[in-house]
Amino acid sequence: MPMPHHSVLLTAAVAGLLLAQGQGQAESGPAGAAGPKVIAVINGQNVTNADFGTFVSTRIGQNASSANLNPQQLNALQDEYINRELVYQDAVAKGLDKNPEVIIAIENQRHNIIAGYALRQIASVPPSDKALQDAYKTLASKPVKEYRASHIMVKTAGEAQDLIDRLKRGDDFAQLAREKSLDPTAQNGGELGWLPVDQIAQPIRDALGTLKTGSFSTAPVQTQFGWHVLKLSETRILPPPDFDAVKDDLSHQLRNQNIGKYIAQLRQHSKIEIKNDE
Protein backbone atom coordinates (compact mmCIF):
# COMPACT_ATOMS: atom_id res chain seq x y z
CA MET A 1 0.00 0.00 0.00
CA PRO A 2 1.53 3.35 -0.99
CA MET A 3 2.30 5.84 1.72
CA PRO A 4 0.06 8.94 1.87
CA HIS A 5 1.40 12.31 0.73
CA HIS A 6 1.82 13.39 4.33
CA SER A 7 3.18 11.21 7.10
CA VAL A 8 1.05 11.59 10.22
CA LEU A 9 1.94 9.85 13.46
CA LEU A 10 -0.73 11.40 15.68
CA THR A 11 -3.18 9.00 17.26
CA ALA A 12 -6.03 9.51 19.68
CA ALA A 13 -3.93 7.91 22.39
CA VAL A 14 -1.06 10.29 21.74
CA ALA A 15 -3.49 13.19 21.63
CA GLY A 16 -4.72 12.20 25.05
CA LEU A 17 -1.14 12.18 26.28
CA LEU A 18 -0.66 15.65 24.83
CA LEU A 19 -3.67 16.99 26.62
CA ALA A 20 -2.47 15.55 29.90
CA GLN A 21 1.16 16.59 29.49
CA GLY A 22 1.72 18.89 26.53
CA GLN A 23 -0.91 21.41 27.60
CA GLY A 24 0.62 21.58 31.06
CA GLN A 25 4.00 22.18 29.49
CA ALA A 26 2.56 24.92 27.33
CA GLU A 27 1.34 26.66 30.48
CA SER A 28 4.23 26.05 32.84
CA GLY A 29 7.16 25.40 30.54
CA PRO A 30 8.82 22.16 29.41
CA ALA A 31 9.58 19.65 32.13
CA GLY A 32 13.02 18.12 32.20
CA ALA A 33 16.04 18.78 30.07
CA ALA A 34 14.83 16.79 27.04
CA GLY A 35 12.49 19.56 25.93
CA PRO A 36 9.44 19.10 23.73
CA LYS A 37 8.93 15.63 22.28
CA VAL A 38 8.31 15.06 18.57
CA ILE A 39 5.02 13.19 18.29
CA ALA A 40 4.24 13.60 14.59
CA VAL A 41 5.75 14.44 11.23
CA ILE A 42 3.75 16.19 8.49
CA ASN A 43 5.50 16.41 5.13
CA GLY A 44 8.83 16.27 6.88
CA GLN A 45 7.89 18.93 9.46
CA ASN A 46 8.11 17.85 13.10
CA VAL A 47 5.15 18.36 15.41
CA THR A 48 5.97 18.41 19.14
CA ASN A 49 3.74 17.83 22.10
CA ALA A 50 4.20 21.52 22.93
CA ASP A 51 3.00 22.51 19.45
CA PHE A 52 -0.13 20.43 19.65
CA GLY A 53 -0.70 21.20 23.34
CA THR A 54 -0.66 24.92 22.66
CA PHE A 55 -3.05 24.44 19.73
CA VAL A 56 -5.46 22.44 21.89
CA SER A 57 -5.35 24.88 24.81
CA THR A 58 -6.07 27.73 22.39
CA ARG A 59 -8.99 25.91 20.80
CA ILE A 60 -10.73 24.73 23.96
CA GLY A 61 -9.77 27.69 26.15
CA GLN A 62 -7.09 28.05 28.79
CA ASN A 63 -9.59 27.37 31.58
CA ALA A 64 -11.17 24.29 30.00
CA SER A 65 -10.27 20.86 31.32
CA SER A 66 -8.68 18.44 28.87
CA ALA A 67 -10.06 15.60 30.98
CA ASN A 68 -13.54 16.48 29.71
CA LEU A 69 -12.62 15.77 26.08
CA ASN A 70 -13.78 12.43 24.72
CA PRO A 71 -11.94 10.43 22.02
CA GLN A 72 -14.16 11.85 19.27
CA GLN A 73 -13.31 15.40 20.30
CA LEU A 74 -9.62 14.55 20.46
CA ASN A 75 -9.76 13.05 16.98
CA ALA A 76 -11.56 16.15 15.69
CA LEU A 77 -8.84 18.39 17.14
CA GLN A 78 -6.18 16.15 15.65
CA ASP A 79 -7.78 16.39 12.20
CA GLU A 80 -8.18 20.14 12.56
CA TYR A 81 -4.52 20.52 13.47
CA ILE A 82 -3.42 18.42 10.50
CA ASN A 83 -5.66 20.34 8.11
CA ARG A 84 -4.35 23.65 9.38
CA GLU A 85 -0.73 22.55 8.97
CA LEU A 86 -1.32 21.29 5.43
CA VAL A 87 -2.96 24.59 4.43
CA TYR A 88 -0.15 26.50 6.13
CA GLN A 89 2.57 24.55 4.35
CA ASP A 90 0.86 25.04 0.99
CA ALA A 91 0.37 28.78 1.64
CA VAL A 92 4.06 29.21 2.52
CA ALA A 93 5.05 27.28 -0.59
CA LYS A 94 3.02 29.78 -2.61
CA GLY A 95 4.76 32.70 -0.89
CA LEU A 96 1.67 33.95 0.91
CA ASP A 97 3.72 34.49 4.05
CA LYS A 98 5.46 37.34 2.19
CA ASN A 99 2.20 39.20 1.61
CA PRO A 100 2.38 42.63 3.35
CA GLU A 101 -1.03 42.16 4.98
CA VAL A 102 0.04 38.79 6.36
CA ILE A 103 3.31 40.20 7.68
CA ILE A 104 1.48 43.01 9.50
CA ALA A 105 -1.10 40.58 10.91
CA ILE A 106 1.64 38.24 12.17
CA GLU A 107 3.50 41.09 13.83
CA ASN A 108 0.30 42.34 15.43
CA GLN A 109 -0.45 38.86 16.78
CA ARG A 110 3.11 38.61 18.08
CA HIS A 111 2.56 41.81 20.06
CA ASN A 112 -0.73 40.45 21.42
CA ILE A 113 0.85 37.20 22.55
CA ILE A 114 3.82 38.80 24.28
CA ALA A 115 1.74 41.53 25.93
CA GLY A 116 -0.83 38.97 27.03
CA TYR A 117 1.87 36.80 28.55
CA ALA A 118 3.26 39.78 30.44
CA LEU A 119 -0.17 40.58 31.90
CA ARG A 120 -0.74 36.95 32.88
CA GLN A 121 2.57 37.01 34.72
CA ILE A 122 1.36 39.96 36.78
CA ALA A 123 -2.08 38.44 37.36
CA SER A 124 -0.52 35.17 38.49
CA VAL A 125 0.96 36.80 41.62
CA PRO A 126 -1.52 36.22 44.47
CA PRO A 127 -2.32 39.22 46.67
CA SER A 128 -0.96 39.20 50.19
CA ASP A 129 -3.16 38.30 53.16
CA LYS A 130 -2.92 41.92 54.32
CA ALA A 131 -4.09 43.21 50.94
CA LEU A 132 -7.04 40.82 51.01
CA GLN A 133 -7.95 41.82 54.58
CA ASP A 134 -7.69 45.52 53.73
CA ALA A 135 -9.92 45.02 50.68
CA TYR A 136 -12.42 43.15 52.85
CA LYS A 137 -12.46 45.93 55.45
CA THR A 138 -13.22 48.44 52.69
CA LEU A 139 -16.03 46.24 51.39
CA ALA A 140 -17.48 45.67 54.86
CA SER A 141 -17.39 49.40 55.61
CA LYS A 142 -19.85 50.10 52.79
CA PRO A 143 -23.26 48.71 53.78
CA VAL A 144 -25.44 47.50 50.93
CA LYS A 145 -28.87 49.11 50.92
CA GLU A 146 -31.74 47.38 49.13
CA TYR A 147 -35.26 48.42 48.19
CA ARG A 148 -38.19 46.06 47.79
CA ALA A 149 -40.30 47.85 45.22
CA SER A 150 -43.02 47.52 42.62
CA HIS A 151 -43.67 49.44 39.42
CA ILE A 152 -46.14 50.00 36.66
CA MET A 153 -44.60 50.76 33.26
CA VAL A 154 -46.53 52.50 30.48
CA LYS A 155 -45.67 54.26 27.22
CA THR A 156 -46.38 57.90 28.04
CA ALA A 157 -46.11 60.34 30.91
CA GLY A 158 -49.83 61.05 30.56
CA GLU A 159 -50.73 57.40 31.13
CA ALA A 160 -48.44 57.30 34.17
CA GLN A 161 -50.04 60.43 35.60
CA ASP A 162 -53.52 58.93 35.13
CA LEU A 163 -52.39 55.90 37.14
CA ILE A 164 -51.02 58.15 39.89
CA ASP A 165 -54.37 59.95 40.04
CA ARG A 166 -56.17 56.62 40.40
CA LEU A 167 -53.82 55.56 43.19
CA LYS A 168 -54.56 58.81 44.98
CA ARG A 169 -58.26 57.95 44.75
CA GLY A 170 -57.58 54.63 46.44
CA ASP A 171 -57.13 52.15 43.57
CA ASP A 172 -55.01 49.08 44.33
CA PHE A 173 -51.43 49.32 43.01
CA ALA A 174 -51.04 45.59 42.26
CA GLN A 175 -54.34 45.45 40.40
CA LEU A 176 -53.43 48.47 38.27
CA ALA A 177 -50.09 46.86 37.50
CA ARG A 178 -51.81 43.69 36.30
CA GLU A 179 -54.16 45.70 34.11
CA LYS A 180 -51.88 48.40 32.72
CA SER A 181 -48.18 47.59 33.06
CA LEU A 182 -46.23 46.69 29.92
CA ASP A 183 -43.49 45.01 31.94
CA PRO A 184 -43.46 41.20 32.48
CA THR A 185 -43.75 41.90 36.22
CA ALA A 186 -47.38 42.86 35.57
CA GLN A 187 -48.46 39.29 36.30
CA ASN A 188 -46.95 39.65 39.79
CA GLY A 189 -48.66 42.95 40.47
CA GLY A 190 -45.54 44.86 39.42
CA GLU A 191 -43.41 43.31 42.16
CA LEU A 192 -39.67 43.76 41.45
CA GLY A 193 -38.35 42.05 44.56
CA TRP A 194 -35.28 43.23 46.46
CA LEU A 195 -33.06 45.56 44.44
CA PRO A 196 -29.51 46.56 45.47
CA VAL A 197 -29.37 50.35 45.29
CA ASP A 198 -26.23 50.44 43.15
CA GLN A 199 -27.84 48.20 40.52
CA ILE A 200 -30.96 50.29 39.95
CA ALA A 201 -31.27 52.71 37.04
CA GLN A 202 -30.51 56.24 38.20
CA PRO A 203 -34.00 57.76 37.67
CA ILE A 204 -35.69 54.93 39.58
CA ARG A 205 -33.05 54.96 42.30
CA ASP A 206 -33.50 58.68 42.83
CA ALA A 207 -37.28 58.38 42.95
CA LEU A 208 -37.26 55.48 45.41
CA GLY A 209 -34.86 57.39 47.62
CA THR A 210 -37.52 60.07 48.17
CA LEU A 211 -40.33 57.67 49.09
CA LYS A 212 -41.46 56.57 52.51
CA THR A 213 -42.17 52.89 53.11
CA GLY A 214 -45.57 51.99 51.68
CA SER A 215 -45.88 55.12 49.52
CA PHE A 216 -45.94 55.52 45.75
CA SER A 217 -44.36 58.09 43.44
CA THR A 218 -46.44 61.21 42.82
CA ALA A 219 -44.74 62.06 39.53
CA PRO A 220 -44.02 59.84 36.50
CA VAL A 221 -40.46 58.51 36.31
CA GLN A 222 -38.87 58.10 32.88
CA THR A 223 -36.29 55.48 31.84
CA GLN A 224 -35.20 54.21 28.45
CA PHE A 225 -37.95 51.59 28.67
CA GLY A 226 -40.90 53.90 29.31
CA TRP A 227 -42.65 55.80 32.09
CA HIS A 228 -42.96 54.29 35.56
CA VAL A 229 -45.09 54.63 38.66
CA LEU A 230 -43.21 53.28 41.67
CA LYS A 231 -44.14 51.90 45.05
CA LEU A 232 -41.67 51.34 47.91
CA SER A 233 -42.59 48.39 50.13
CA GLU A 234 -39.50 47.98 52.34
CA THR A 235 -35.86 48.97 52.74
CA ARG A 236 -33.07 47.04 54.41
CA ILE A 237 -29.33 47.16 55.04
CA LEU A 238 -27.53 43.90 54.30
CA PRO A 239 -24.76 42.75 56.66
CA PRO A 240 -21.35 42.34 55.01
CA PRO A 241 -20.66 38.85 53.59
CA ASP A 242 -18.22 36.52 55.33
CA PHE A 243 -14.60 36.96 54.30
CA ASP A 244 -14.32 33.42 52.95
CA ALA A 245 -17.37 33.95 50.75
CA VAL A 246 -15.80 36.89 48.92
CA LYS A 247 -12.10 36.05 49.21
CA ASP A 248 -11.82 34.75 45.63
CA ASP A 249 -13.66 37.75 44.20
CA LEU A 250 -11.44 40.13 46.15
CA SER A 251 -8.35 38.31 44.92
CA HIS A 252 -9.55 38.67 41.33
CA GLN A 253 -10.24 42.38 41.85
CA LEU A 254 -6.81 42.99 43.37
CA ARG A 255 -5.08 41.16 40.51
CA ASN A 256 -6.95 43.34 38.03
CA GLN A 257 -5.97 46.42 40.02
CA ASN A 258 -2.33 45.37 39.81
CA ILE A 259 -2.63 45.13 36.05
CA GLY A 260 -4.22 48.57 35.95
CA LYS A 261 -1.44 50.05 38.09
CA TYR A 262 1.20 48.44 35.90
CA ILE A 263 -0.31 49.90 32.72
CA ALA A 264 -0.77 53.31 34.37
CA GLN A 265 2.91 53.36 35.36
CA LEU A 266 3.96 52.45 31.82
CA ARG A 267 1.87 55.27 30.39
CA GLN A 268 3.17 57.74 32.97
CA HIS A 269 6.81 57.05 32.11
CA SER A 270 6.38 56.76 28.36
CA LYS A 271 6.36 59.31 25.58
CA ILE A 272 3.22 58.89 23.49
CA GLU A 273 2.58 61.03 20.44
CA ILE A 274 -0.76 60.85 18.61
CA LYS A 275 -0.39 62.26 15.12
CA ASN A 276 -3.68 63.47 13.72
CA ASP A 277 -4.13 64.31 10.06
CA GLU A 278 -4.06 68.04 9.47
Secondary structure by P-SEA (a helix, b strand, c coil): cccccccccccaaaaaaaaacaaaaaacccccccccccccccccccccaaaaaaaaaaaaccccccccccaaaaaaaaaaaaaaaaaaaaaaaacccccaaaaaaaaaaaaaaaaaaaaaaaaaccccaaaaaaaaaaaaabbbbbbbccccccccaaaaaaaaaaaaacccaaaaaacccccccccccccccccccccccaaaaaaaaaccccccccbbbbcccccbbbbbcbbbbbccccccccaaaaaaaaaaaaaaaaaaaaaaabbbbbbccc
